[in-house]
Amino acid sequence: MFKALADSNRRKLLDQLFKKNGQTLNELCSHLEMTRQSVTKHLVILEEANLIVVEWQGRNKLHYLNVAPIGEIYDRWIGKYEKHRVQALQELKNRLEEENDD
């Protein structure tokens, strides 16, 4: 998953799906200055990393953002570091309020 996220073009594709989920290849290509083949290769990597899900609707292949793996990364690595910052800010706020009350 981290290898898939390491490429800026793949992150741009994920950003486009975040803005409007369920886009076709043509829609995604219109936002990037890449060939259709390049976009397709990036989408395959994102799909293999489980960061996007593909659904066929008739003849249209729609691409959807799968936020579950990103949420797991947040919970496992990012969230635990953020928790300490929030606690530190809360403690600072409490101390400042106590000083103002004195």
N, C-alpha and C positions, 0 to 999 in steps of 0.2 A: 504494500500500500504506500509506503513512504517513497519507494522508487517511482511509483505512478504520480505522486504529488510533487516530486522533485522538479518536474518539467513545467516551465511557465505556461506553455501552450495548453497543457492539460488542465492547469489551474484556471486558465481563461475559459476553457470549455465548461468546467464545473461552475464557474461564476455565471456563465450564460444560462446554464440549466437552473441555477438558483434564482435568476431573474425571471425566467419563464420555463417551467418544467414541461417535459413532453415535447421536445423539438425534434424535427426531422434532420437528417444530414444536411440538406440544403439550407435550412434555417441556421444551423450551427455554422456552416461554411460562410454564410453572409456576414458574420461578425468577425471573421478572422482573415488575415491575409496569407492563407495557405491553400495549397491545392486540396482538392476533394480527397485524393489518396492519402495525403498527410493527416487530414482530419480523421479519416477512417482508421488509420493506424493508431492514432492517439485514443480514439474511442474504444478500440479493441483492448488496449492496455488498461483503460479505466474500467472497462467491463470485467476484465480478468481480475482486477484488484477489488471488485465488488463495490466500486464507487458509483457506478451507474447501472441501471437496469434497463433492458430493452424490451419493448412490447410492440408486437405487430398489430396494427389496426388496418385490416384490408391489405392494401399494397404499401402502406406507409409504416416505416420502422421508426417508432418514437423512442427517444432517449430520456430517461428520468434520472434525476439525482437520487442516490441512495445515501441518506444522511446517517444511517445507523453506524457504519464503521468510523465515520468522523466523530460521532458522539462518543464512541468507545475510546477513541484516542483522547478526547477531551476529558472524559471521566478518569481514565487511567493515568494520564501524565499532566495535562494542563490544569485540570480542576483542582488537584491536590495542592498545587503551588499557588493558585489563585485564592484558595481558602485562607491561607496564612496572611495574605495581603489584606483581605477583607477583615480578618480578625484584628490585625494591627491597626487598621484605620478605625475600627470600632473602639479599640482601647484608647487610641489617641483622642478621639471625640469625647469619650467618657472622662479622660483626664483633663481636657480643656474645659469641659463643662463644670467639673469639680473645682477647678481653679477660678472660674468665673463666679461660682457660688460663694467662694471664700471671701 
